[in-house]
Amino acid sequence: MSGKILIVDDDPLLCNLLRMALTRDGFETHEVYSGSAALEYLDQQKNVDLILLDVMMADFNGFDVLRRLKDDPALSSIPVIFLTARVDAISQQTGMDIGAVEYLTKPTTPDVLIARVREVLGL
């Protein structure tokens, strides 16, 4: 398995759990804990294969981060999966309209997450 995944969530414990599940399945991960940190990381590291992105974060919410990614030609093709506690239909529709490839709600199981990641990456 291969693929470099950026995990963006303000909950370090959740990031750690996601990292463990994904690395166990052969993925390389990097975690950041805010929208601004994600944008800074992606400014330096454009070789990310997929982004797992929370919606509710203190500085830039996930929707704002995705809008910025879509406005940057060097980053706009990176697939984004929202992984969030926001379960309302409006948030889900907003995420998909902005350009997410998937909108998963917390909690989800590692098996479901990895299956979606594999599908998005074509693995």
Stockholm file with secondary structure:
# STOCKHOLM 1.0

chainA/1-123         MSGKILIVDDDPLLCNLLRMALTRDGFETHEVYSGSAALEYLDQQKNVDLILLDVMMADFNGFDVLRRLKDDPALSSIPVIFLTARVDAISQQTGMDIGAVEYLTKPTTPDVLIARVREVLGL
#=GR chainA/1-123 SS CCCEEEEECSCHHHHHHHHHHHHHTTCEEEEESSHHHHHHHHHHCCCCSEEEECSCCSSSCHHHHHHHHHHCTTTTTSCEEEEESCCCHHHHHHHHHHTCSEEEESSCCHHHHHHHHHHHHTC
#=GC SS_cons         CCCEEEEECSCHHHHHHHHHHHHHTTCEEEEESSHHHHHHHHHHCCCCSEEEECSCCSSSCHHHHHHHHHHCTTTTTSCEEEEESCCCHHHHHHHHHHTCSEEEESSCCHHHHHHHHHHHHTC
//
